[in-house]
């Protein structure tokens, strides 16, 4: 058959059986890396086998349920053309955003860039996204109401969540922080914070968890995004969760310094993380771009956190896009197959456990509380089908000819044109 011409299996169509599919075994309860199977689609859902279904041989094409991208920055996306990171460093990124945001981040600017990113993610096959929103006042009063509008408008295409992004030092102005936390709670969001060594960090972490408990919120941290082996605020977070018995989901992201600190300290910290039941998310593309960057010097470290050691301890590990064409990462397109491909290469996920596909699907869904992506009968026929019969074929090419089904029907996959944002890139 023509790979690009799958029959319609939407809500009003008759049953269709996709035969000769290649499926990651872990997604269908099999121990093998890849298995051959068929899926029957009807009424927009995956259903039990139906003898009346029209059969289509897909030639061993690989299939996934719609992906979950649990750590993104939709509000920062696509500002590179007007606010580039001039030296590619972490400090350079922070300074560029600090200059861009107050002058440019009004509702019109944010909406155009956020929707551009969402259209890209949808075309690539993502079904759920958590975004961090820079939320230091007064930006929270602009970004959160707009996010609520966009979340409602996109509800039938991408499930959206938001977490506030504030520095731990924002806790030193309690009135501002609590106003932001109230806004997050009213919007059904997630309380988020960046941790780094400060003289007042224990009190800042205490105040943060107290605010989350008062409002019944789950939490999501940016943690130790540095190659400094002396930085370990992750241990402080895990210890606090255990101490107070915090039982809402806790996500910790980046965790770069784990890769440079002494092995014994890193592993004992992970033991504590496992005991605390934290969820970890690695952002390999952005961390590879920013970390260990020095002018005229080849980087020695990749910046990726200790994902294999986490997984060995039963810690729920996921991977995500992070930034997209902004000062923190000049590239990216909200494409979880790209994230999977690059994570596999950077983190050596190949020649390892055969179930790493969970880290792009079921693991992030569990961390965020999204509906679990599934290929089981009863699940929506929201599928990503690639013309690849093995992992090496999948990762060798960008899969630009993939098919994305929503409710059993192939969607239009034309990506938005960067020129659409040109009017927002003019200097001010």
C-alpha positions in Angstrom: 0.0 0.0 0.0 0.9 3.7 -0.2 2.3 4.4 3.2 0.8 7.9 3.1 -2.7 6.7 2.2 -4.1 4.8 5.2 -7.9 4.4 5.1 -10.1 6.6 7.3 -10.9 5.0 10.7 -12.5 8.0 12.2 -15.6 8.2 14.3 -18.0 7.7 11.3 -15.9 5.1 9.5 -16.1 1.3 9.5 -13.5 -0.9 11.2 -10.0 -1.0 9.8 -7.3 -3.6 10.8 -3.7 -2.4 10.5 -1.7 -5.6 10.0 2.0 -6.2 10.1 2.8 -3.4 12.5 6.0 -3.1 14.6 5.3 -2.1 18.2 7.6 -1.5 21.1 7.0 -4.7 23.2 6.8 -2.8 26.5 3.7 -0.9 25.3 1.8 -4.2 24.8 3.0 -6.1 27.9 5.8 -8.0 26.0 9.4 -8.3 27.2 10.8 -8.1 23.7 12.2 -4.8 22.3 9.9 -4.9 19.3 7.0 -7.2 18.4 4.9 -7.7 15.3 1.1 -7.2 15.8 -2.1 -5.7 14.4 -4.4 -3.1 15.7 -8.1 -2.7 14.8 -9.6 0.8 14.7 -13.2 1.7 14.7 -15.3 4.7 15.8 -12.1 6.7 16.4 -10.8 4.2 19.0 -8.7 1.1 19.2 -11.0 -1.9 19.5 -10.9 -5.7 19.8 -10.3 -7.6 16.6 -13.3 -7.5 14.2 -13.6 -10.1 11.5 -15.5 -7.5 9.4 -12.6 -5.0 9.5 -10.9 -4.2 6.2 -7.3 -5.3 6.5 -4.4 -3.1 5.5 -0.8 -4.4 5.5 1.4 -1.5 6.7 4.7 -3.2 5.8 6.1 -3.5 9.4 5.7 0.3 10.1 6.4 1.2 13.7 3.5 2.7 15.8 3.3 4.7 19.0 0.5 6.3 20.8 0.5 10.1 20.9 3.5 11.3 22.9 3.6 13.2 26.2 6.0 16.2 26.4 6.2 17.0 30.1 8.7 19.8 30.3 8.5 22.7 27.8 8.6 26.5 27.8 5.9 27.6 25.4 6.2 31.2 26.5 9.9 31.5 25.7 9.7 29.7 22.3 10.8 31.2 19.0 12.4 34.4 20.3 15.9 33.6 19.1 15.7 35.8 16.0 15.1 38.9 18.2 17.0 37.9 21.4 19.7 35.4 20.6 22.1 34.0 23.2 25.3 35.7 22.1 27.7 33.3 23.7 25.6 30.1 24.1 26.1 30.0 27.8 23.5 29.5 30.6 24.1 33.0 31.9 23.8 34.3 28.3 20.4 32.7 28.0 19.2 34.1 31.3 20.3 37.6 30.4 18.7 37.5 26.9 15.3 36.4 28.3 15.5 39.0 31.1 15.9 41.7 28.4 13.2 40.3 26.1 10.4 39.4 28.4 9.5 42.8 30.1 9.5 44.6 26.7 7.8 42.0 24.5 5.8 39.4 26.4 2.3 40.8 26.0 -0.8 38.6 25.2 -0.5 39.1 21.5 3.2 38.2 21.3 2.8 35.2 23.6 -0.3 33.8 21.9 1.3 33.8 18.5 4.5 32.1 19.6 2.7 29.6 21.9 0.2 28.6 19.2 3.1 28.2 16.7 4.7 25.7 19.0 1.5 23.9 19.7 0.8 23.5 16.0 4.3 22.1 15.5 3.8 19.6 18.4 0.4 18.5 17.1 1.7 17.9 13.6 4.6 15.8 15.1 2.2 13.6 17.1 2.2 15.0 20.6 -1.0 14.6 22.6 -0.2 16.2 26.0 2.1 19.0 27.1 3.2 20.5 30.4 4.7 24.0 30.0 6.5 26.2 32.5 5.4 29.8 32.5 7.7 32.5 33.7 5.6 33.9 36.6 7.4 36.6 38.5 4.9 39.5 38.9 3.6 41.2 36.8 4.2 38.6 34.1 2.0 36.1 35.9 -1.0 38.4 35.3 -0.4 38.2 31.6 0.7 34.7 31.0 -1.7 32.7 33.2 -5.0 34.2 31.9 -3.8 33.7 28.3 -2.7 30.1 29.0 -6.2 29.4 30.3 -7.7 30.6 27.0 -5.3 28.6 24.9 -5.8 25.4 27.0 -9.6 25.6 26.4 -9.1 26.3 22.7 -6.7 23.3 22.3 -8.6 20.9 24.6 -9.7 18.6 21.7 -6.1 18.4 20.2 -3.5 18.6 23.0 -4.1 18.2 26.8 -2.3 21.2 28.4 -0.9 21.8 31.9 1.1 24.7 33.2 3.6 25.1 36.1 4.7 28.5 37.3 8.4 29.2 37.0 9.9 31.4 39.7 13.3 31.6 41.3 13.8 30.3 44.8 14.6 33.9 45.8 11.1 34.9 44.8 10.2 33.3 48.1 12.0 36.1 49.9 9.1 38.4 48.9 6.3 36.3 50.3 3.5 38.6 49.3 4.4 38.4 45.6 5.0 34.6 45.8 1.7 33.9 47.5 -0.2 36.0 45.0 1.4 34.0 42.2 0.6 30.7 44.0 -3.0 31.8 44.4 -3.1 32.5 40.6 -1.7 29.0 39.9 -4.2 27.3 42.2 -7.1 29.2 40.6 -6.0 28.0 37.2 -5.6 24.4 38.2 -1.8 24.6 37.7 1.3 23.2 39.2 3.6 25.1 41.6 7.1 25.4 40.2 10.4 26.8 41.3 14.1 26.9 40.3 16.5 25.8 43.1 20.1 26.8 43.4 22.4 27.5 46.4 21.3 30.6 48.3 21.9 31.5 51.9 18.2 31.2 52.6 17.5 28.0 50.6 16.2 25.9 53.5 13.6 28.5 54.3 12.7 29.0 50.7 12.1 25.3 50.2 10.0 25.2 53.4 7.9 28.1 52.3 7.4 26.6 48.8 6.1 23.3 50.1 4.0 25.0 52.7 2.3 27.0 49.9 1.8 23.9 47.9 0.2 22.1 50.9 -2.1 25.0 51.7 -3.4 25.0 48.1 -3.3 21.2 47.4 -0.9 21.6 44.5 1.6 19.2 42.9 5.0 20.7 42.3 7.7 20.8 39.6 11.2 22.0 40.1 14.1 23.1 37.9 17.0 21.6 39.8 20.8 21.9 39.7 21.1 22.9 36.1 24.9 23.3 36.4 28.1 21.3 36.0 29.3 22.5 39.5 29.8 19.2 41.5 29.3 21.1 44.7 25.7 21.9 43.9 23.1 19.4 45.2 19.8 21.0 46.0 18.2 17.8 44.8 19.1 16.2 48.1 17.4 19.1 50.0 14.2 18.7 48.1 14.1 14.9 48.5 14.8 15.2 52.2 12.1 17.8 52.7 9.5 15.6 50.9 10.3 12.7 53.2 10.4 14.9 56.3 6.9 16.4 55.8 5.3 13.4 54.1 4.4 15.4 51.0 2.3 13.1 49.0 1.4 15.1 45.9 3.5 14.4 42.8 6.9 16.0 42.8 8.8 16.4 39.6 12.5 17.3 39.4 14.1 18.3 36.1 17.6 18.8 34.7 19.8 17.5 37.6 22.9 18.1 35.6 25.3 18.3 38.6 24.7 14.7 39.4 26.9 13.8 36.5 29.9 15.6 37.9 29.7 15.2 41.6 31.5 12.3 43.3 29.9 9.0 42.4 29.1 8.0 46.0 27.3 11.3 46.7 25.4 11.1 43.4 24.2 7.6 44.1 23.3 8.2 47.7 21.3 11.2 46.6 19.4 9.0 44.1 18.7 6.6 46.9 17.0 9.4 48.7 15.2 10.5 45.6 13.8 7.0 45.2 12.8 6.9 48.9 11.0 10.2 48.4 9.2 8.9 45.3 10.2 11.8 43.1 9.6 11.9 39.3 12.6 12.9 37.2 12.7 14.4 33.8 15.8 14.7 31.7 16.2 17.4 29.0 19.1 16.1 27.1 19.1 18.4 24.0 19.0 21.7 26.0 21.5 20.5 28.5 23.9 19.3 25.8 23.6 22.8 24.3 24.2 24.9 27.4 26.3 22.9 29.8 30.1 22.8 29.8 30.2 25.5 27.1 33.4 27.6 27.1 34.6 29.7 24.2 37.4 28.0 22.3 37.2 24.8 24.4 35.7 21.5 23.4 33.0 20.4 26.0 34.0 17.5 28.2 30.5 16.7 29.7 27.2 16.1 28.0 25.0 17.6 30.8 22.6 14.6 30.9 21.6 13.4 34.3 22.0 9.9 35.6 19.0 8.3 33.9 20.2 4.7 34.0 21.0 4.9 37.7 17.6 6.4 38.3 15.8 3.7 36.4 17.7 1.0 38.3 16.3 2.4 41.5 12.7 2.4 40.3 12.6 6.2 39.9 10.1 7.3 37.3 12.3 8.8 34.5 11.0 10.7 31.5 12.6 12.8 28.7 11.1 16.0 27.2 11.8 18.8 24.7 12.5 21.8 27.1 13.2 25.0 25.1 12.6 25.6 21.5 14.4 28.2 19.4 15.0 30.6 22.3 18.2 31.6 24.2 18.3 28.4 26.2 18.2 26.2 23.1 18.6 27.6 19.6 17.0 24.6 17.9 14.2 22.1 18.4 10.7 21.8 17.0 8.5 20.2 19.8 9.1 16.8 18.2 9.2 13.9 20.6 10.6 11.6 18.0 13.6 13.9 17.8 13.8 13.9 21.6 13.7 10.1 21.6 16.3 9.9 18.9 18.7 12.4 20.6 18.1 11.0 24.1 19.0 7.5 22.8 22.3 8.8 21.4 23.2 11.1 24.2 22.2 8.8 27.0 23.1 5.5 25.4 19.6 4.1 25.8 20.4 1.6 23.1 22.1 -1.6 24.3 20.2 -1.2 27.5 16.8 -2.2 28.9 14.2 -2.7 26.1 11.5 -0.6 27.7 12.8 3.0 27.4 9.8 3.9 25.2 7.9 4.4 28.4 10.1 7.4 29.2 8.4 9.3 26.3 4.9 8.1 26.9 3.6 6.4 30.1 6.2 7.7 32.5 5.6 11.4 31.8 1.9 10.8 31.8 2.2 9.2 35.3 4.3 12.1 36.5 1.8 14.8 35.4 -1.5 12.9 35.8 -2.3 12.8 32.1 -4.3 9.9 30.6 -1.8 7.1 29.9 -1.0 6.7 26.2 -2.1 3.2 25.2 -2.4 0.8 22.4 -5.0 -1.3 24.2 -8.6 -1.7 23.1 -10.7 1.2 24.3 -7.9 3.8 23.9 -8.4 6.6 21.4 -6.8 5.8 18.0 -4.3 8.7 18.5 -1.3 7.1 16.8 2.0 8.0 15.3 3.1 5.6 12.5 6.6 5.7 11.1 8.0 4.1 8.0 10.7 2.2 10.1 10.9 -1.5 10.9 13.5 -1.3 13.6 15.0 1.1 16.1 18.0 1.8 13.9 15.7 2.7 10.9 13.6 4.9 13.2 16.5 6.8 14.6 18.5 7.0 11.3 16.0 9.4 9.8 13.8 12.3 11.1 10.6 10.5 10.1 9.3 13.5 8.2 6.8 11.2 6.4 5.3 9.9 9.6 1.5 9.6 9.7 -0.3 11.0 12.7 -3.8 9.8 13.4 -6.3 11.5 15.7 -9.4 9.5 16.5 -8.4 7.2 13.7 -8.1 9.9 11.1 -4.9 11.2 9.5 -4.3 14.8 10.3 -2.8 17.5 8.0 0.9 17.6 9.0 2.1 20.7 7.3 4.3 22.6 9.8 3.8 26.3 10.4 6.0 28.7 8.5 8.6 30.6 10.5 7.7 33.6 8.4 4.4 33.8 10.3 6.4 35.2 13.3 8.4 37.7 11.4 6.3 40.6 12.5 7.2 39.8 16.1 11.0 39.8 15.4 11.4 43.4 14.6 13.7 45.4 16.9 12.0 47.7 19.4 
